[in-house]
Amino acid sequence: MKEKILLAAAHEMNTRGIKFTVDHVATKVGISKKTIYQYYSSKDVLISELVDLALVDMQNQEQEILAATDLDFAEKMKKLLLLAPQKFGKVNDWVQEDIKRYRTSDWEKFEQF
């Protein structure tokens, strides 16, 4: 259920920015808002987990690229420079700007990466 909630929240965030509502996520998953709060204590916690999962996704991609023996240095550099979270699909640029502007602690995680 957590995976379904995260996927729905990622879609909503990519569509509406970080101002998406838990109601929208609940409707998308077909559950009640109360059920979401059984898994996530707040929308902030849900967003933070999305950010953390996106970073893990990118770290895993980074490790795969660095370990690839069939890529030369230039190809590896190109792939590393184009790294983006893929688990939830393409992330709109303006969503990244929302995170940068309104969720500074989450943005700092991206900066450190």
C-alpha angles and dihedrals in degrees: 000000000000090000092052091049092049093049091049092046091049090052092048092047091049090050102039104018122234089318091078114127131237086232090063091050092048092050092049092052093040096238136108125271087240090061091055090053089055087065101031122032093210144357087256091059090049092051092046091052090050090052092047092050091048089053093048088049091053093045090053091050090049092053092048091051093048092047094048110114094188094065125080122220095268093050091049092050092049092051092046092051091051095049114140134158110275104173092085098030129255114340116221115240092234090058088059088051090051090053092046092050103038106023105045096165091055091045090054088061089058091046091054091049 
